[in-house]
Amino acid sequence: MTPFDYTRADDVAAALRMGAGQGTAFLGGGTNLVDLMRETVARPVRLIDVSGLSDTIAETGDGGLRIGAGVRNTALAEHAVVRSRYPMLARAILAGASAQIRNMATVGGNLLQRTRCTYFYDTDGSRCNKRVVGSGCDARGGFNRIHAVLGASEACVATHPSDMCVALAALDAVVHVAGPEGTRTIAFDTFHRLPGDRPDLDTVLAPGELIVAVELLASPLAAHSTYRKVRDRASYAFALISVAAALSIEDGRIADVRIAFGGVAHKPWRAAKAEAALKGQVPDDAAFRAAAAAEFADAQPLRDNGFKPVLAERTLAAVLGELATGAAA
């Protein structure tokens, strides 16, 4: 591990002042960053501890929820308002990592964890454009069972690892950030980037910007939602496919729907095509599968992950079927 300086920030303004230099990184729970430092993938020369900042959950005046970036994942999943009004988010968090990691990990850190695969960690023997831009992507011709089928590029086919972020994408969350140029808000669906020719850039954050909070808007639809994760083992594994969904039915037809997929792209994948295909339809298995087929019509599977579009279709149909019958309410 590269030697580094450590400083704990007392407030956001102090964090921004200290975080302005090159080679500085903000530290939340450290569950991803410290791991990357240990493997020498990340080599910051200075860490600014922001884990004690913005660590509250508060209801907003319009019935939404403002979640501080320093809130621990476990605390968010256990919060009564999250469990009752945004159940897909609570279930997504509990599907991620292990209890020990959830106890340490912060909301801001979860959003900023690196999109990655095993080749990203192999600093000695593998080419990875996320580590060294222009070096190549060994995952394309290597073992690529867990890799992307949507939105990938020649430069990178890694998938975003977060479960929480899939739910936040479906919930139309808003990210509040502060930086050297002031404060701004970012729509969650635009916060993470597709790889293009710069897979080393995972988000749209500018240098020195710090996530302060994530806001959930008031949404009656969100109360009737769920999250399902399909993975190779029961715990501590990234999703092969995951689905965050909310569904509203009126007069026997789908009035509104929200869908996001995990395990399919470099970022949490908001399923706009599937949502458009479902609105106004009778909520049955045929409609659910047709919507998934529309979303994955442009999928580009690799050698080992051609099963993903089919698995996504089956998972979406099962999740929406449960919501339609009230089984997941």
N, C-alpha and C positions, 0 to 999 in steps of 0.2 A: 504494500500500500504506500502511495506517495505521501510524504509528510505534508501536513496542512495546519493552518491556524484555525482556531475555533472561537467564535464569539456568540453570545446569546443576546438577541435584540429585545429591548424593553417595550418597544411599540413599533407600529408600521413605519413611521417616519424614520426612526433610527435604522430599521432594517433596510430601507431604501438607500439611505446614505452609505451604509456599510456594504451594500450589495452592488455598488456601482462599478467596482473594479473588475477587470478581466480575470477569469479563473476563479471567480467567486460563485458559490452555489448556496441556495437557501435549503435548509434542512428542516424537515417536518419530523415524521416518525423514523425516517431513515431506513425503512424496510426495503426500498429499492435502491436508493442512492448509496447507502453504505455497502450493500451487496456489490454494486458496480465498482465502487472504489476498491473493495477487497480483491476483486478480479482484475483490477487495473484497467477496466474499460473506461471508467470515469476517473479523472485526475484533477479535481479542484484543489487549488492552493489555499483556499479559505472557505470555511463553512459558517454561515450565519443561521443560528438556531432560531426559527420562528414558530416552534411548536407550541409556545404558550400564548401566541397572539390569536385573536379572532377565534376563540374556542367556545363560542356560545351558539345556541339554537334559539331563535326567536320568531314568533309569529309576526307577519307583516300586517299592515292596516287593511289590506284587501283580502286577507284570508290565506295568503301564501305562507312561505317559510323561508327564513334567511339562515343559512347554515355557515358558520364560521369555518374558514379554511383549516383551522387547527383542531376542529372537532374530530375525535377518534372514531374510527369506523364502527366499533362496537356500540359506542354511545349513540350514534346516529341510528343504527339498526334497532336499538331498544327504545328509542324515543316514541312516546305514545302517539304523537301527532303523525309521525312518519308511518307507524304501523297501521293507523286507522285511515289516513287520507292518501298515503302513497305506498301501499303494501308492496308494489313491485320493487321499490327501492330497498326496503328492509330485507326482502327475500334475496335480492341480488347481492347485497353486502354479505349476508350469511352464507351465500354460495361461494364466496371468494376466500382463497388462501386458507389459513388455519386460525383458530381462536386466538392464539398468541400473536399472530401478525395483525389480526383485526384490532386487538387491544392496543397496539402500537401505532398502526398506520393512521394517517390523517386524511381528511377529505382533499385538501390541496395536494398532498403528496400522491394520492390515488390518481388524480387527474394528470399529474406530471410524470407518472412512471413511464419508462421507456417502452415503446413498441419494440418487441424483440423476439428472437428465436434462439435456438441453441448455437447457431453459427455466429450470432452477435457476441456471445460470451467466449468463443474460441479464438483468443487473440494470437495464438501461436500457429494454428494450422489452417484457418479458414479466411476466405475473402468475404468482407461484409461492407457494403456501401454506407451502412449506418455508422460504422466506426471510422472508415476511411473512404470518403466520397471518391468514386471513380475506380475503386479497387476491384469491384465485381460482386456478384451475389451467388455464393455457392449453394444456397438453398434451392435455386431454380433447377439445378441438375442433381441435387442431393436428396436427402430425406425431407420430404415436404408434406407430410400427412396433416399437420396442424396449420398449414399456411393459408394465405388469402386466395379467395376465388373471385372477389369483387374489388374494383378500384386499385388493383396492384399495378406495378410498372416493371419495366425491365430491370430497374435498379433495386427493387425490394418487394418481397412477397410476405413479409412478416405480418402477424395479426396483433391487434391491440389486446392486451391481457386483462383489462379491467372488467369486472362484472358490474360494479357500481356505475361506471360510465355508460353502460348500455341502457340502464334504467334512466339515468339522467338525460340521455339523448331522447328517449321516448317521452319524457316528461317536459320537453321544451325548456329545460333549465337555462338559467342565465348565470354567467361567470362574472364576478366583480373583481377587477384587478386595479392595482395601484402601481405607478411607476414614476420614473424621472420626469415624464411629461404630464403627470396628473393621473386622474382616475378614468376608467372607462368600463363599459359592460360589453360582454361578448356572448352572442347566442351560442348555446352549447354545441349545436350541430356544426358550427364553423370553428370551434375552438381547436379541435384536432385536425391535422392535415393528412391528406393522402400523400403517398411517397413521391410521385413524380420523379424528377431527377435529383431531388434533395431529401432522401429518406432520413438524413441525420436530423432534420427539423420535424419534431413530432407535433408541435403546437404553433399557434400564431402569436404567442407571447413575444414581445420585443425584449431585447437585453435589459436586465435590471427590473423587469416587471414582476410583481408578486401577486399571487392569488390571495384575495382578502376574504371572499365569501362566495357561496353558490346559492342562488335564489330559486325556489320552486314557486311557480305561480299557482294561484287558487285554481283548482280543477276538479269539479264533481266527477268527471270521467276517471280521474286517477284513482279514485277510491275503489273502482272495480277493475283491478289490474293484478298481474302476477308476473313472475319471472321463472323461467326454467332453463337449466344448464345441463347440457349433455357433454360428458367427459369420459376419459378412459378409466379413471378410478374415482372412488367416492369422495375423496377430499384432496385438497392441495394440488389441483391440476387445472391448467387452463382449459377453457371451453373448446370443444370441437365445433359446437354450435350452441348458442344461447339465444333466448327470445325474451324480450320484455314487451308486454302487450297490455293494452287497456281497451275495453269494448263497451259500447252503449247500444242498446237495441230498443227501437220504438216501433210499435205497430208491426212487429214481426220482421223488421228489416234493420240493417246496421245503420245507426244514425251517426256514429262517430267511432273512430278507432285510432289507436297509436301503436306503432310497432317499431322496434329496433332489434337488430341482430348483433350478436357478438361472435367472435371466432371466424369471421368471414372477410375482414378487411383490416387495413392499417389503422383504422379508426372505428369507433362504434358506428354501426351502419344504420342510419334512419331509413326505414323502408317506405319511402314516399310512393313508389309505384304500387306496392301492395296495399297501402292505405287507400289510394285512389280507386283501385280495383274493387275494394270491398264496400265502400260507402254506397248505401242504397240497396245492397244485395241481401238476399235471404241468408241468414247465418247457418250455413250447412258445410259439410266437409268438402263438397265440390267447390264451393266459393273460396274456402280457405286455401285449398290446394292450388286453385287457379291464380289466386293472388300471389302466393309464393312463387309460382312458375313465372309470373310477370316480373317479379323482383329479380329473379336469378336468370332471366333470359340472356343477359350479357355476361354471365359468369364464365370465367376462364380457368377451369381446374388445371392443376398440375398433375404430374404422374401419379402421386400417391393420394390425392384428396378429391378425386372425382365423385366420391360419395357425398360430399358436403351439400350440394344443391338438393339432393334427394332427402338427406337427413334434415335439412332446414325446412323443407316442405312438410315432412311428417311432424316435426316438432311444432311448427306454427299451427298446423291443423289441430294437433292435440291441445295446445294452449288455448287457442280461440274456442275450441269445442268446450273446454272446461268453463271458460268465461261465459260462453253463451248459455250454458245450462246452470250457471251459478255455482258450479263446483269449486271455483277458485275465488269466490267473492269473499 
